[in-house]
Structure formats: structure tokens, C-alpha cells
């Protein structure tokens, strides 16, 4: 079966602000910084796959390429076996910040993607209300974002992402700025999304335990320029107990691999 999403030999570099002699992943040609180096991975239909790696390894750059926001220098992204190319709007994309529009109320932030797709506002609001209720936000639909907590804002952003009606959802460290309790609650909302709506998820995080608790498979990236160093399956039903022997063992395995990677990068 063809994977829902495929990333094949993806390479990306950016103009460097310093010469190649400064190190840190710069190419041999002065003025360029290598960010991704021949990254290949796949995500099956309705699979939850996490990309895990140290800060600066190119995770967000990869997300931006998959979303069509920036082009790769080499390789390609395939959706249902067909190249996405430079087209935007082929996947739903939630970035690290909630990016809610401060002049729009909660319900109208939630329906932004639907409106861009041409759905009438009243119809879009009716669809949004059901999701806002499922995510515990029904009492806040007419509030402005400034009146919401950080966790509530992220829930609105998650609802907006789901309402884009795309099969593939890319989530770039959506819980990174939240406190531990709110983050745990958001994981529960995300698992509900997976179970009830059957979306295919590419999830980005630097939290090892979070990756293990959520994912079917985990790809571990190297330091910049980012490469895939390991692929790890997590054969456990969800929800998962952080104290489960498999979770503890997998966490130790990934932690050791990342420590070795960072030691090599800074040696």
C-alpha cells in the first residue's frame, strides 16, 4: 500500500550569516548552511508518526516544506503517491504558536481555514460549534483570544487545523510552550482527534516521552544538517502508561542515541 505521505531524499540549505569557517553545519561553499540532508521517511494512512530531534536539526524546516511554504533544494514530498510540489494547502499545518487573529472571536478563528476554502460563514460556524464542544470550548466561542489561557488558545488552533478538512495533519511542536499539566491535557485532545477523525499525523517534538506516548513510529533525527538516524516502532495501545516497561526502555534507548548524537556534533 502506498504511504499517505512520503518524504524522499529531502535536502535544504539556507544562506548563512557567517562564513563556512564558523562551522555549525555550513557547506564547503562559503555562505551556505546545510539544514536537511537527504531526509527520507513515510507516514501510513491514519498513522501517527513523530519526528524527534535536537533543536536546530531542521524539524520546522521540514514541516514548512511539507506544507508548501518553502521549496526544497533536492528531493520531493509525495501525497498519496503524487508530488505536492510548491502547492500550498495540501495538508493541515499547526505551527508552534497558535497564531490566532486577535480581532476575531474564538469561533471565527476556528473557521478561518473553511472560509479560505469558500465555505459560507454560517455553515462553517455550525461545523465549528460541534468541535468546540468536543474540545471543551463551547462557552467561549464569542471570546477574543486575549481572554483565553495558553492551553485554550492551543485548543482553538487545533480545532482550526482539524476543520481544514485535510487527511494529513502536520503539527510542529504545538505544545512546546505549555506547562506540564496543560501539555498532558492537550495530548488527550490530540489522541481524541486521532481516534475520532482518522487523520494521518506527522508530529514534531523534542520531548522524548511525549513522542513515545503518542506515536505509532518515531524517526530520530541527527543534529544539523538533519538526517534520519533511527526509526523506532512503539507497539503499544493508547493511552499509554509512562511507567510501562516498553515506554521506559524506549525512552532510555532514544535518550542514549540523542546524547551520542549531540556528543558527536560538538566534538
N, C-alpha and C positions, 0 to 999 in steps of 0.2 A: 504494500500500500504506500502511495506517495505521501511523504510527510506534509502536514498542513503548512508548515513554514520551514524553509531551508536557507541556511546561510553558507555560502560556498566560497572559500578562499578569499575572504573579505580583507582588504588592505586599505589603510588610510594613514595619511600623514598630513601635517599642517606646517605652514611657515613658522619657523622658530624665531623667538625674540632674541636669541643669543646664538652664537656660532656653534658648530658641531663640536668644538673643543670643550664645550661646557658639559658634555656628557648627557646623562638622563634620557637616553634613547634616541639621540639625534642621529640622523643618517650620515653616511660618509660624505655626502654632498652638503657643504655648509648651508645653513639657513632652513633646514627641514627637520621636523620632529616626527619620528615614527610613532604612531598611536596604536594601530592594529596591524598585525602581521599574519596574513593567511588564516584567518579565523573561519572554521567550518563547524556548524552544528545544525541539528534539526529538532523540530518540535512536532510531535504527532497530533493527530486530531484529538481535541479535548484533553490534551496532556498539559501538565503543569511542569514547566522546566525553568530552573533558576540558573542565572549566570552569576557566579560568585568570584570575587577577586579583590585585590587591594585597591585603595584609592589611586586614581590616575592611570588605571590599566586599560582604559578605553571602553568601559561598560556603557557610559552615557553616549559616547560617540557611536557605538554600535546601535543603540536604540534610535538615535537620530537618523541613521542610515536606513534602518528598517522602516521607520515612519516616513521616509522620503524627504526629510528636511535637509539633508546634505548628501552629496553623491560619494560613493566610494572611489578610491583610486584604482582598485582592482577587485575582481570577484563580483558576485551578484547575490541578490536576495530573491528567493522564489516563494510564491504563494500558490498553493495547490499546483505546483509544478511549473507555473508561469512566472517569468521575471517581473518583478514590481517596477524596476527601473526608477526613473525620477518621479513617478506619480505619488502624490500625497493622498491621504485619506483611505488607504487600503487596509490599514489596521487602526484600532483604537489605541491611543497613546496617553498615558498618565505620567507626567513628569514628577520630579522630586517635590516641587512646590505645587500647592493646589491651584494657583493661577485663576482663582475666582475673580470675576469682574466686580469691583466694589459698588458700582452703581446698579447692579442687577440683584434682585432678591434671590433667595435660595432656589426657588422653583425655576426661575428664568435663567439662572446659571446652569441648572441641571439640563435644560432643554437646548442649550446653545448648539450642540452638535446636530440635533434634529432640525433646528431652524436652518442651519447652514445647508442641510440636505434638502431643504424645501418643504418640510413638514409644517403645516399650519400651527400657529401658536396654541390654539385651544386644544387641538388634537395632541400636540406634544405635551402640554401640561397634564392632560388626562393620563397619558402614559407614565409621566414622571411621578405623579402622585402615588401610584402603586409602589414604585421602587422606593420613594422617600419613606413610605410607611414601613416597608420591609427593613429599612436601614435605620428606623427609629427617629425619623426626621419630620414626621407628619405635622408636628406642632410648630415647626419652624419654617414652613415653606415661604412665608412672606417676610422673613427676616433678611436683613442685609448681612453680608459676610462678616463685617466688623463686629457683629454681636455674637458670633459663634466662637466656640473653643477651637483649638487646633485640630482635635480629633473629629469634631463635627464638620469642619471645613474639608477635611480629607474624605469624609464620607460623602459629602456633596460632590466632590471631584470624582470619587469612584462611581457614584450614580451617573454623573455626566458621561464618564467613559463608557459605562455599560450601555447607556442609551444611544451611543453612536451606531449600534446595530451591526457591529463588525464581529466576525468569527474569532479573530485573533486580537488579544489584548496585550499590550506591552506596558509593563509597569516598572518605572525606573526609580527604585528606592522610595516608594511612596510613603513609607512610614519612618523614614530616617530621622525626622525632626521631632518625633513624638516621644513622650515619656513611656516607660516600660509598661505601665498598666494600660494606657491608651493603645499602645502598639499591639499588645496581646489581644485587645478587643477588636482592633482592625483586622488582625489575622482571621478572627472568627467571621467577620463580614466578608472577607475575601474568599474564605472557604465556602461560604454560602453562595457567593457568585459562581464559583466553580461547580458546585453540586446542583444548583437550581437552573443555571442558564447554559451549562455545557460549553463554555468558552475555552478556547485554546490560550494558554497563558505563557508568556515569556516574562519572567520576573527577575529584577535586578536587585541585588542586595550585597552588603559587605558583612551581614550578620550570619554567622555560620549556623547557629541553632535555628534561626528563622528559616533558612533555606531547607534544613532537614525536616522541620515540622510541616512545611508546606508542599514540598516538591515530590514529583514522581522521579525526576532525574536532576542532577546537578552537574553543571560544567564549571570547572575551576580554571580561572584564567591566571596567566603569569603577570608579573609586573610589566610596565611599558617597555617596548611595544607589546600589547596584549596578544597572547596566543592561548590556545586551549591546552592546558597541561594535564587535565584528568576529566573523566566522565564517571559519575558515581550514581548508581541507581539506589533508590530508597524504597524497598519492598514492604512498606507498612501501610495499613489502612489509616485513614484520617477520621477523627482527630488523633494526634499522637501525643504520647506522654514523654516529656523531656527526659524523664528518668529511665525510659526503656533502654535495655541493653544495646539494641541496634542504634538508637539515637546517640547514646554516649560513645559507642565505638566509632561511628561515622564522624562524629564531631572531632574526636581525637585524631582520626585519620586526616581529615581536611585541615585541621589546625596545624598538624605536623608538616603537611605539604606546603601550606602557605608560609609557615615560618622558614622552611628550607628555601622557598622561592625568594622571600624577602632578603634572607641572608646572602643568597647568591647575587641578588640585584644590587646590594650595597657593598659587596666585597670588592 
